[in-house]
């Protein structure tokens, strides 16, 4: 069982921040008392206990105000620390530490919580746990063995919150629920009820869902059967396609072979033409080369090659020599550049050295000038003639150093004399100032005492003046008491409280019956509203279903229209392409006509190609041979002119033949290109025919069908809208709202979903009694509500009358008590009059004595001010003289030091120049410069010689190049002649190969094979189209099977059946759990409340000394505002006072003293009930607002509580009070020997002192 042992406080509230200010308090068992005046820091101890145990700050307090203020402590950072040592519920020793820091930043303070540590001692070993590793608040609650709400509201309740049992209803209910720790169990009940309700709705949804899952399962099986049939048809179609493809392959191979031979023949023809063109070009090139050459080499090829090689060797030798000369020239150039660079560097170095020599002479002149000037200033002889030698300079430095030392010693002596005089003056000033300060402190101290005595004297005189009229007041009070008691008796006789209470109880029963009737009507109204909304929602779903179907048909129509437009655009595009190529729409005739033109052009090209060779041969025969007859008809030409005419005609035809051949070939290529374009358009032609005959008419029929469906669906929608308007009018009367239904992705799926929802709404309407309308139920509810208001008004009127009578009686009783108390107080005050008169004489004598002493001290202090001011002025004059003398001496020394510094600078420069031997170095560089100039001149001569030799070699090489070009032209000419002969042999061979190939027969075979392949392709396309249709249907069936409602339909049906059955079993178990937990909570609550009220009743009767209240108790009434469907129990708490058979709420009716006493007794009862593991209880100022009689009875009750729980080892009562009489009453028991007194020291920091009870009367504040 837990028990606190000791606590240390540092830096909290008014407790100091230094280590010496740390206060330690040891808690006794069974009673610890803390006494002190207001503001001493008593409540801070309870705040520290609450913070160390729960981590919560006092009410209305932020962290920065909980820590000692940095501005008061004159610190930037203030650290606060609380340490507590206690025993946990297992009796083990535990120490916990919490630290805080408050930092002053400008006008704001920043608060931060530092790391907390909890240390456990077990078997002599310590184990620490920081707040980084665990939550200390939770560890403390576990160690103390009570909940956080009990710690905050019962054990360590703050003085500002001590009256919480009489707070307003909502706050009181929250605190009692937390103390009973029933909140989590009530939440568990509510959760069980909600889960059971959800599970019941889930069972109904599962039943409806099963119906549609079964339909989906059957539909999925049907789709699976269709899928199997289409897969079989697809396999047969694929076999047909493979058969057609097997027939196509050999035909394609034969056509490829024929086309390859035709291409080969065309290629041979092109090769012959290219070789002939190449031969002509080669002949022309040979003629041009011979004309360019002066003469042709007449020797053999071997002699020509030998001569060319010898010539090459000669040229190579000359070029090699030229390269060597070039390298030598480069070396010579680099040498010249190097010498020029060295020459430039030496010239620069000579200039620099000359400049240094000139500067050296300037330094000597300046040094001598400065020495002469300073020597004249200091009156030193022997330095008038320049230039000065080194001996003169050294002698000058020695004399100068001696002079500086003498000047410094004189200045120091003067300063020491001034300092001695100032010290003497300061000593005289300090003596007079100390004497004056002592007198002023005496005057201030005695003035303060005099003021206090005067205030005290004034208060005593005022109190005496008050007591003069008290004798007459006693007679008046006696008369008022008799009169008030008579009025009280009359009011008690005239009161009819019991009759009013009987009427109130009767009316309350009637009100309860009306509440039940109204709740039933509310349920009926809610049910009608719910099912009216259901009917309306079902009508909307039906309309939505028709809308989805309409949207689906419109979508199909839109899709078909867009497809028709696309097909028509495709047809127009293909027809335009065919027209652009063919020039008309008669594609087949244009293609046949083009084939004939191509064949005709090919023959013409062959004729022209052969004509060129024939014409050339005819011209050769007519010119070179001796016979003069026609090569064709063998006719003999009669004259030479006729022969020349024939030759000229042949030559003109020969010249025109290449141009005709070229134009014929270009025309042939153009026609072949057009034929290829038309062949590529053949599939487009087939597509055009299919679009015109099949696709477009089918789409137009589909659009017409969709229009018919739209007309019928619009009629159905209008009918559904009329039904919906009727449902909406009824729904508006029931004031229900309709939720919009979210659109689904696919219209067909939406339609099936709507059907399922309609069935669910119909299932909800099964077994519902809709015999009465919403309007009828609403009228009945208004009548009952009016009757309920009437009954409520009567109850309030009777309660007000009863309360007014009770208030009048209570006020008269209070008035009698107040008059008696005032009479008692005046009687006791009359006895103090003599004592006050003696005190007045004594205080007057002390005030007069203090006035005389203050006047004497002021007379002694007055002449000291003039003496002090005179001495301070003399000291200030001495300081000014010392400053002036010191400044003049320092300025003189500084001027001399600056001049000496300049002289030393020039001396150092002169010595550096001499030590570095710059004159010798300058002569050396001038000699090096002359040597480099001579080497540079020799290098320039060598460079000029090499350049001349290179020019001679270049002229010889140019001459040899001309001879080399002539030899190369001879070699080229002989090579071209060999190539020309080879070309002529190739032309003859190709012409022979072309004669052996049968080109016309191959073209006929090509045409036959193309027609047969085209027929097979058409059959193949038809088979592929059918196959694609099967594949699309298979894909569609598979896609439908992959849809959410058909995918795993069998498994979903089985799983839903399992879910429904298991949910029904779970509902039964939840019902059992709910009833068991509810019964347990009821039993616990009743038992605890009975125990608490018994303790409260006993404590009240033994403590309260008034006769107006017999006892008090806590009432926990079930909440009557919950509906009948809500089975969760909720309790409303209130504190009532009992007088006879009447129970009245204490809140707003009791006095301040009764409120304090009631709150204190309730806390004691709660502590005894809920603090079994933690016997600690702290009472902060328990006697507030209590009269003397109740204070004595409270002390007696606390002693009895301590006595009854003295056997409990961990019982600890902590009482904080400023009432020493109350402490004395507690001290009369055997349980108190010492107590703690809290006060503030001279630094206004709280201190805790341990005192004996016997010292209570001797303490003086």
ChimeraX attribute file (.defattr): number of C-alpha atoms within 10 A of each C-alpha:
attribute: neighborCount
match mode: 1-to-1
recipient: residues
	/A:1	20
	/A:2	26
	/A:3	23
	/A:4	25
	/A:5	18
	/A:6	15
	/A:7	22
	/A:8	17
	/A:9	22
	/A:10	24
	/A:11	29
	/A:12	26
	/A:13	22
	/A:14	21
	/A:15	24
	/A:16	24
	/A:17	24
	/A:18	13
	/A:19	9
	/A:20	8
	/A:21	15
	/A:22	19
	/A:23	18
	/A:24	17
	/A:25	17
	/A:26	15
	/A:27	20
	/A:28	19
	/A:29	21
	/A:30	21
	/A:31	23
	/A:32	21
	/A:33	21
	/A:34	23
	/A:35	24
	/A:36	20
	/A:37	15
	/A:38	12
	/A:39	13
	/A:40	22
	/A:41	23
	/A:42	25
	/A:43	18
	/A:44	20
	/A:45	19
	/A:46	23
	/A:47	23
	/A:48	27
	/A:49	20
	/A:50	21
	/A:51	18
	/A:52	24
	/A:53	24
	/A:54	20
	/A:55	15
	/A:56	17
	/A:57	16
	/A:58	22
	/A:59	11
	/A:60	7
	/A:61	10
	/A:62	12
	/A:63	16
	/A:64	20
	/A:65	16
	/A:66	21
	/A:67	24
	/A:68	23
	/A:69	23
	/A:70	20
	/A:71	13
	/A:72	8
	/A:73	15
	/A:74	10
	/A:75	13
	/A:76	14
	/A:77	18
	/A:78	23
	/A:79	21
	/A:80	24
	/A:81	21
	/A:82	23
	/A:83	21
	/A:84	23
	/A:85	20
	/A:86	21
	/A:87	21
	/A:88	23
	/A:89	19
	/A:90	12
	/A:91	13
	/A:92	15
	/A:93	20
	/A:94	23
	/A:95	21
	/A:96	22
	/A:97	19
	/A:98	22
	/A:99	18
	/A:100	21
	/A:101	20
	/A:102	25
	/A:103	19
	/A:104	18
	/A:105	10
	/A:106	7
	/A:107	5
	/A:108	9
	/A:109	16
	/A:110	12
	/A:111	20
	/A:112	13
	/A:113	13
	/A:114	14
	/A:115	12
	/A:116	21
	/A:117	19
	/A:118	21
	/A:119	16
	/A:120	20
	/A:121	14
	/A:122	11
	/A:123	7
	/A:124	8
	/A:125	7
	/A:126	12
	/A:127	11
	/A:128	12
	/A:129	16
	/A:130	15
	/A:131	14
	/A:132	10
	/A:133	8
	/A:134	13
	/A:135	12
	/A:136	23
	/A:137	17
	/A:138	14
	/A:139	15
	/A:140	21
	/A:141	17
	/A:142	14
	/A:143	22
	/A:144	25
	/A:145	18
	/A:146	21
	/A:147	19
	/A:148	22
	/A:149	18
	/A:150	23
	/A:151	23
	/A:152	20
	/A:153	22
	/A:154	25
	/A:155	27
	/A:156	23
	/A:157	24
	/A:158	21
	/A:159	16
	/A:160	11
	/A:161	14
	/A:162	21
	/A:163	20
	/A:164	17
	/A:165	27
	/A:166	21
	/A:167	15
	/A:168	13
	/A:169	14
	/A:170	10
	/A:171	13
	/A:172	18
	/A:173	19
	/A:174	13
	/A:175	18
	/A:176	20
	/A:177	18
	/A:178	17
	/A:179	21
	/A:180	17
	/A:181	14
	/A:182	15
	/A:183	15
	/A:184	11
	/A:185	14
	/A:186	18
	/A:187	12
	/A:188	15
	/A:189	21
	/A:190	17
	/A:191	14
	/A:192	18
	/A:193	18
	/A:194	12
	/A:195	14
	/A:196	21
	/A:197	12
	/A:198	12
	/A:199	18
	/A:200	17
	/A:201	11
	/A:202	16
	/A:203	19
	/A:204	15
	/A:205	15
	/A:206	19
	/A:207	16
	/A:208	17
	/A:209	18
	/A:210	19
	/A:211	13
	/A:212	18
	/A:213	22
	/A:214	16
	/A:215	14
	/A:216	21
	/A:217	19
	/A:218	15
	/A:219	15
	/A:220	22
	/A:221	15
	/A:222	11
	/A:223	17
	/A:224	16
	/A:225	11
	/A:226	13
	/A:227	19
	/A:228	13
	/A:229	12
	/A:230	18
	/A:231	15
	/A:232	11
	/A:233	14
	/A:234	19
	/A:235	12
	/A:236	11
	/A:237	18
	/A:238	14
	/A:239	12
	/A:240	17
	/A:241	17
	/A:242	13
	/A:243	11
	/A:244	15
	/A:245	14
	/A:246	11
	/A:247	12
	/A:248	18
	/A:249	11
	/A:250	12
	/A:251	16
	/A:252	15
	/A:253	11
	/A:254	14
	/A:255	19
	/A:256	14
	/A:257	14
	/A:258	20
	/A:259	16
	/A:260	12
	/A:261	17
	/A:262	19
	/A:263	12
	/A:264	14
	/A:265	18
	/A:266	13
	/A:267	12
	/A:268	17
	/A:269	17
	/A:270	11
	/A:271	16
	/A:272	20
	/A:273	14
	/A:274	12
	/A:275	17
	/A:276	15
	/A:277	11
	/A:278	15
	/A:279	19
	/A:280	11
	/A:281	12
	/A:282	17
	/A:283	13
	/A:284	11
	/A:285	13
	/A:286	17
	/A:287	11
	/A:288	11
	/A:289	13
	/A:290	14
	/A:291	9
	/A:292	11
	/A:293	14
	/A:294	8
	/A:295	10
	/A:296	12
	/A:297	15
	/A:298	9
	/A:299	8
	/A:300	8
	/A:301	12
	/A:302	9
	/A:303	11
	/A:304	16
	/A:305	15
	/A:306	11
	/A:307	12
	/A:308	18
	/A:309	13
	/A:310	10
	/A:311	16
	/A:312	14
	/A:313	11
	/A:314	12
	/A:315	18
	/A:316	12
	/A:317	12
	/A:318	16
	/A:319	16
	/A:320	11
	/A:321	14
	/A:322	19
	/A:323	13
	/A:324	13
	/A:325	18
	/A:326	16
	/A:327	13
	/A:328	16
	/A:329	19
	/A:330	13
	/A:331	14
	/A:332	19
	/A:333	16
	/A:334	13
	/A:335	17
	/A:336	19
	/A:337	14
	/A:338	14
	/A:339	19
	/A:340	16
	/A:341	13
	/A:342	16
	/A:343	19
	/A:344	13
	/A:345	12
	/A:346	19
	/A:347	14
	/A:348	11
	/A:349	15
	/A:350	18
	/A:351	11
	/A:352	12
	/A:353	17
	/A:354	14
	/A:355	11
	/A:356	14
	/A:357	14
	/A:358	10
	/A:359	15
	/A:360	18
	/A:361	11
	/A:362	13
	/A:363	18
	/A:364	17
	/A:365	15
	/A:366	14
	/A:367	20
	/A:368	22
	/A:369	17
	/A:370	16
	/A:371	22
	/A:372	19
	/A:373	14
	/A:374	18
	/A:375	17
	/A:376	13
	/A:377	10
	/A:378	12
	/A:379	8
	/A:380	15
	/A:381	10
	/A:382	10
	/A:383	20
	/A:384	15
	/A:385	8
	/A:386	11
	/A:387	13
	/A:388	17
	/A:389	9
	/A:390	10
	/A:391	8
	/A:392	14
	/A:393	16
	/A:394	11
	/A:395	12
	/A:396	19
	/A:397	15
	/A:398	10
	/A:399	13
	/A:400	17
	/A:401	10
	/A:402	10
	/A:403	13
	/A:404	13
	/A:405	10
	/A:406	10
	/A:407	14
	/A:408	13
	/A:409	10
	/A:410	11
	/A:411	15
	/A:412	12
	/A:413	10
	/A:414	13
	/A:415	15
	/A:416	12
	/A:417	11
	/A:418	16
	/A:419	13
	/A:420	10
	/A:421	13
	/A:422	18
	/A:423	12
	/A:424	11
	/A:425	17
	/A:426	14
	/A:427	11
	/A:428	14
	/A:429	18
	/A:430	12
	/A:431	11
	/A:432	16
	/A:433	16
	/A:434	11
	/A:435	13
	/A:436	20
	/A:437	12
	/A:438	12
	/A:439	18
	/A:440	17
	/A:441	12
	/A:442	14
	/A:443	20
	/A:444	12
	/A:445	11
	/A:446	17
	/A:447	17
	/A:448	12
	/A:449	13
	/A:450	20
	/A:451	13
	/A:452	13
	/A:453	18
	/A:454	16
	/A:455	12
	/A:456	15
	/A:457	20
	/A:458	14
	/A:459	14
	/A:460	19
	/A:461	16
	/A:462	11
	/A:463	15
	/A:464	19
	/A:465	12
	/A:466	11
	/A:467	16
	/A:468	11
	/A:469	10
	/A:470	16
	/A:471	12
	/A:472	9
	/A:473	12
	/A:474	17
	/A:475	11
	/A:476	13
	/A:477	16
	/A:478	13
	/A:479	10
	/A:480	16
	/A:481	17
	/A:482	11
	/A:483	12
	/A:484	16
	/A:485	15
	/A:486	12
	/A:487	13
	/A:488	18
	/A:489	12
	/A:490	12
	/A:491	15
	/A:492	14
	/A:493	8
	/A:494	9
	/A:495	17
	/A:496	13
	/A:497	18
	/A:498	12
	/A:499	11
	/A:500	19
	/A:501	17
	/A:502	12
	/A:503	14
	/A:504	21
	/A:505	12
	/A:506	12
	/A:507	18
	/A:508	16
	/A:509	12
	/A:510	15
	/A:511	19
	/A:512	13
	/A:513	13
	/A:514	18
	/A:515	18
	/A:516	14
	/A:517	15
	/A:518	19
	/A:519	18
	/A:520	16
	/A:521	18
	/A:522	16
	/A:523	15
	/A:524	19
	/A:525	21
	/A:526	15
	/A:527	16
	/A:528	21
	/A:529	22
	/A:530	17
	/A:531	22
	/A:532	25
	/A:533	24
	/A:534	22
	/A:535	22
	/A:536	26
	/A:537	24
	/A:538	22
	/A:539	22
	/A:540	24
	/A:541	23
	/A:542	22
	/A:543	22
	/A:544	21
	/A:545	23
	/A:546	20
	/A:547	19
	/A:548	21
	/A:549	21
	/A:550	22
	/A:551	16
	/A:552	18
	/A:553	21
	/A:554	17
	/A:555	14
	/A:556	15
	/A:557	22
	/A:558	14
	/A:559	14
	/A:560	20
	/A:561	16
	/A:562	13
	/A:563	16
	/A:564	20
	/A:565	14
	/A:566	13
	/A:567	18
	/A:568	17
	/A:569	12
	/A:570	16
	/A:571	21
	/A:572	13
	/A:573	14
	/A:574	18
	/A:575	16
	/A:576	15
	/A:577	16
	/A:578	21
	/A:579	14
	/A:580	11
	/A:581	16
	/A:582	20
	/A:583	12
	/A:584	13
	/A:585	15
	/A:586	11
	/A:587	17
	/A:588	13
	/A:589	12
	/A:590	16
	/A:591	16
	/A:592	11
	/A:593	10
	/A:594	18
	/A:595	14
	/A:596	10
	/A:597	14
	/A:598	18
	/A:599	14
	/A:600	12
	/A:601	17
	/A:602	15
	/A:603	11
	/A:604	16
	/A:605	19
	/A:606	14
	/A:607	12
	/A:608	19
	/A:609	19
	/A:610	11
	/A:611	17
	/A:612	18
	/A:613	11
	/A:614	14
	/A:615	20
	/A:616	13
	/A:617	12
	/A:618	17
	/A:619	19
	/A:620	12
	/A:621	16
	/A:622	18
	/A:623	13
	/A:624	8
	/A:625	9
	/A:626	8
	/A:627	13
	/A:628	18
	/A:629	15
	/A:630	15
	/A:631	14
	/A:632	7
	/A:633	7
	/A:634	10
	/A:635	10
	/A:636	12
	/A:637	15
	/A:638	10
	/A:639	9
	/A:640	9
	/A:641	10
	/A:642	12
	/A:643	18
	/A:644	14
	/A:645	11
	/A:646	16
	/A:647	18
	/A:648	13
	/A:649	14
	/A:650	18
	/A:651	16
	/A:652	12
	/A:653	14
	/A:654	19
	/A:655	13
	/A:656	12
	/A:657	17
	/A:658	15
	/A:659	12
	/A:660	15
	/A:661	19
	/A:662	14
	/A:663	12
	/A:664	18
	/A:665	17
	/A:666	12
	/A:667	17
	/A:668	20
	/A:669	15
	/A:670	13
	/A:671	17
	/A:672	17
	/A:673	12
	/A:674	16
	/A:675	20
	/A:676	12
	/A:677	14
	/A:678	22
	/A:679	13
	/A:680	11
	/A:681	17
	/A:682	14
	/A:683	12
	/A:684	19
	/A:685	21
	/A:686	11
	/A:687	16
	/A:688	21
	/A:689	13
	/A:690	13
	/A:691	18
	/A:692	13
	/A:693	11
	/A:694	11
	/A:695	17
	/A:696	20
	/A:697	12
	/A:698	13
	/A:699	20
	/A:700	16
	/A:701	11
	/A:702	15
	/A:703	20
	/A:704	12
	/A:705	13
	/A:706	20
	/A:707	14
	/A:708	11
	/A:709	16
	/A:710	19
	/A:711	11
	/A:712	11
	/A:713	18
	/A:714	15
	/A:715	11
	/A:716	15
	/A:717	19
	/A:718	13
	/A:719	12
	/A:720	20
	/A:721	17
	/A:722	12
	/A:723	16
	/A:724	21
	/A:725	14
	/A:726	12
	/A:727	20
	/A:728	22
	/A:729	12
	/A:730	19
	/A:731	23
	/A:732	15
	/A:733	12
	/A:734	21
	/A:735	13
	/A:736	18
	/A:737	14
	/A:738	14
	/A:739	8
	/A:740	8
	/A:741	11
	/A:742	7
	/A:743	10
	/A:744	12
	/A:745	8
	/A:746	10
	/A:747	19
	/A:748	15
	/A:749	14
	/A:750	18
	/A:751	21
	/A:752	14
	/A:753	16
	/A:754	22
	/A:755	16
	/A:756	17
	/A:757	18
	/A:758	21
	/A:759	16
	/A:760	18
	/A:761	20
	/A:762	14
	/A:763	14
	/A:764	15
	/A:765	16
	/A:766	8
	/A:767	7
	/A:768	10
	/A:769	11
	/A:770	13
	/A:771	7
	/A:772	11
	/A:773	15
	/A:774	21
	/A:775	12
	/A:776	10
	/A:777	15
	/A:778	16
	/A:779	11
	/A:780	12
	/A:781	19
	/A:782	13
	/A:783	11
	/A:784	17
	/A:785	16
	/A:786	11
	/A:787	15
	/A:788	18
	/A:789	13
	/A:790	12
	/A:791	19
	/A:792	16
	/A:793	13
	/A:794	15
	/A:795	21
	/A:796	12
	/A:797	14
	/A:798	19
	/A:799	17
	/A:800	13
	/A:801	16
	/A:802	19
	/A:803	16
	/A:804	14
	/A:805	18
	/A:806	18
	/A:807	13
	/A:808	15
	/A:809	19
	/A:810	15
	/A:811	13
	/A:812	18
	/A:813	16
	/A:814	13
	/A:815	17
	/A:816	18
	/A:817	12
	/A:818	13
	/A:819	18
	/A:820	15
	/A:821	12
	/A:822	13
	/A:823	19
	/A:824	12
	/A:825	11
	/A:826	15
	/A:827	13
	/A:828	10
	/A:829	15
	/A:830	14
	/A:831	11
	/A:832	13
	/A:833	17
	/A:834	10
	/A:835	10
	/A:836	16
	/A:837	13
	/A:838	10
	/A:839	15
	/A:840	17
	/A:841	11
	/A:842	12
	/A:843	18
	/A:844	13
	/A:845	10
	/A:846	14
	/A:847	19
	/A:848	11
	/A:849	11
	/A:850	18
	/A:851	14
	/A:852	10
	/A:853	14
	/A:854	19
	/A:855	11
	/A:856	12
	/A:857	17
	/A:858	15
	/A:859	11
	/A:860	13
	/A:861	17
	/A:862	11
	/A:863	11
	/A:864	14
	/A:865	12
	/A:866	9
	/A:867	14
	/A:868	17
	/A:869	11
	/A:870	11
	/A:871	15
	/A:872	14
	/A:873	12
	/A:874	13
	/A:875	17
	/A:876	13
	/A:877	12
	/A:878	15
	/A:879	15
	/A:880	11
	/A:881	13
	/A:882	18
	/A:883	13
	/A:884	11
	/A:885	14
	/A:886	15
	/A:887	11
	/A:888	12
	/A:889	15
	/A:890	14
	/A:891	11
	/A:892	11
	/A:893	13
	/A:894	12
	/A:895	11
	/A:896	15
	/A:897	13
	/A:898	11
	/A:899	15
	/A:900	16
	/A:901	12
	/A:902	15
	/A:903	21
	/A:904	14
	/A:905	13
	/A:906	20
	/A:907	18
	/A:908	12
	/A:909	14
	/A:910	18
	/A:911	11
	/A:912	13
	/A:913	15
	/A:914	11
	/A:915	8
	/A:916	10
	/A:917	10
	/A:918	15
	/A:919	14
	/A:920	9
	/A:921	12
	/A:922	17
	/A:923	12
	/A:924	11
	/A:925	15
	/A:926	14
	/A:927	11
	/A:928	13
	/A:929	17
	/A:930	12
	/A:931	11
	/A:932	17
	/A:933	14
	/A:934	11
	/A:935	14
	/A:936	17
	/A:937	12
	/A:938	11
	/A:939	18
	/A:940	14
	/A:941	11
	/A:942	14
	/A:943	18
	/A:944	12
	/A:945	11
	/A:946	16
	/A:947	14
	/A:948	11
	/A:949	14
	/A:950	17
	/A:951	11
	/A:952	11
	/A:953	15
	/A:954	13
	/A:955	10
	/A:956	13
	/A:957	17
	/A:958	12
	/A:959	11
	/A:960	15
	/A:961	14
	/A:962	10
	/A:963	12
	/A:964	17
	/A:965	12
	/A:966	17
	/A:967	20
	/A:968	13
	/A:969	17
	/A:970	20
	/A:971	15
	/A:972	12
	/A:973	16
	/A:974	12
	/A:975	11
	/A:976	15
	/A:977	13
	/A:978	10
	/A:979	12
	/A:980	18
	/A:981	11
	/A:982	12
	/A:983	16
	/A:984	14
	/A:985	10
	/A:986	14
	/A:987	18
	/A:988	11
	/A:989	11
	/A:990	15
	/A:991	14
	/A:992	10
	/A:993	12
	/A:994	16
	/A:995	10
	/A:996	8
	/A:997	14
	/A:998	12
	/A:999	15
	/A:1000	11
	/A:1001	10
	/A:1002	16
	/A:1003	15
	/A:1004	11
	/A:1005	14
	/A:1006	18
	/A:1007	11
	/A:1008	11
	/A:1009	16
	/A:1010	13
	/A:1011	11
	/A:1012	13
	/A:1013	17
	/A:1014	12
	/A:1015	11
	/A:1016	15
	/A:1017	15
	/A:1018	12
	/A:1019	14
	/A:1020	19
	/A:1021	12
	/A:1022	12
	/A:1023	19
	/A:1024	16
	/A:1025	13
	/A:1026	16
	/A:1027	21
	/A:1028	14
	/A:1029	14
	/A:1030	21
	/A:1031	16
	/A:1032	13
	/A:1033	16
	/A:1034	21
	/A:1035	13
	/A:1036	14
	/A:1037	19
	/A:1038	15
	/A:1039	12
	/A:1040	16
	/A:1041	20
	/A:1042	13
	/A:1043	13
	/A:1044	11
	/A:1045	20
	/A:1046	21
	/A:1047	17
	/A:1048	15
	/A:1049	22
	/A:1050	16
	/A:1051	12
	/A:1052	18
	/A:1053	20
	/A:1054	13
	/A:1055	12
	/A:1056	17
	/A:1057	16
	/A:1058	12
	/A:1059	14
	/A:1060	20
	/A:1061	12
	/A:1062	12
	/A:1063	18
	/A:1064	15
	/A:1065	10
	/A:1066	14
	/A:1067	19
	/A:1068	11
	/A:1069	12
	/A:1070	16
	/A:1071	13
	/A:1072	10
	/A:1073	13
	/A:1074	19
	/A:1075	11
	/A:1076	11
	/A:1077	16
	/A:1078	17
	/A:1079	10
	/A:1080	11
	/A:1081	16
	/A:1082	11
	/A:1083	11
	/A:1084	12
	/A:1085	14
	/A:1086	11
	/A:1087	11
	/A:1088	15
	/A:1089	17
	/A:1090	14
	/A:1091	14
	/A:1092	21
	/A:1093	19
	/A:1094	14
	/A:1095	18
	/A:1096	24
	/A:1097	17
	/A:1098	15
	/A:1099	24
	/A:1100	23
	/A:1101	16
	/A:1102	15
	/A:1103	20
	/A:1104	22
	/A:1105	17
	/A:1106	11
	/A:1107	8
	/A:1108	13
	/A:1109	17
	/A:1110	15
	/A:1111	22
	/A:1112	26
	/A:1113	24
	/A:1114	18
	/A:1115	17
	/A:1116	17
	/A:1117	11
	/A:1118	12
	/A:1119	13
	/A:1120	14
	/A:1121	9
	/A:1122	13
	/A:1123	15
	/A:1124	12
	/A:1125	9
	/A:1126	9
	/A:1127	13
	/A:1128	17
	/A:1129	15
	/A:1130	17
	/A:1131	15
	/A:1132	17
	/A:1133	23
	/A:1134	21
	/A:1135	22
	/A:1136	19
	/A:1137	21
	/A:1138	16
	/A:1139	14
	/A:1140	10
	/A:1141	7
	/A:1142	11
	/A:1143	16
	/A:1144	16
	/A:1145	17
	/A:1146	20
	/A:1147	17
	/A:1148	10
	/A:1149	16
	/A:1150	17
	/A:1151	13
	/A:1152	13
	/A:1153	15
	/A:1154	18
	/A:1155	21
	/A:1156	22
	/A:1157	24
	/A:1158	26
	/A:1159	20
	/A:1160	23
	/A:1161	21
	/A:1162	25
	/A:1163	26
	/A:1164	22
	/A:1165	22
	/A:1166	23
	/A:1167	21
	/A:1168	19
	/A:1169	14
	/A:1170	18
	/A:1171	23
	/A:1172	17
	/A:1173	18
	/A:1174	25
	/A:1175	24
	/A:1176	25
	/A:1177	22
	/A:1178	23
	/A:1179	24
	/A:1180	24
	/A:1181	18
	/A:1182	23
	/A:1183	23
	/A:1184	15
	/A:1185	16
	/A:1186	17
	/A:1187	12
	/A:1188	12
	/A:1189	12
	/A:1190	19
	/A:1191	23
	/A:1192	20
	/A:1193	18
	/A:1194	27
	/A:1195	22
	/A:1196	17
	/A:1197	20
	/A:1198	18
	/A:1199	20
	/A:1200	15
	/A:1201	15
	/A:1202	20
	/A:1203	15
	/A:1204	10
	/A:1205	16
	/A:1206	15
	/A:1207	10
	/A:1208	15
	/A:1209	13
	/A:1210	22
	/A:1211	24
	/A:1212	24
	/A:1213	21
	/A:1214	20
	/A:1215	20
	/A:1216	23
	/A:1217	22
	/A:1218	21
	/A:1219	16
	/A:1220	15
	/A:1221	15
	/A:1222	17
	/A:1223	21
	/A:1224	16
	/A:1225	16
	/A:1226	22
	/A:1227	22
	/A:1228	13
	/A:1229	15
	/A:1230	9
	/A:1231	17
	/A:1232	19
	/A:1233	15
	/A:1234	18
	/A:1235	23
	/A:1236	22
	/A:1237	21
	/A:1238	21
	/A:1239	20
	/A:1240	17
	/A:1241	10
	/A:1242	6
	/A:1243	8
	/A:1244	12
	/A:1245	18
	/A:1246	23
	/A:1247	20
	/A:1248	21
	/A:1249	14
	/A:1250	13
	/A:1251	16
	/A:1252	13
	/A:1253	18
	/A:1254	11
	/A:1255	10
	/A:1256	16
	/A:1257	10
	/A:1258	7
	/A:1259	7
	/A:1260	5
	/A:1261	6
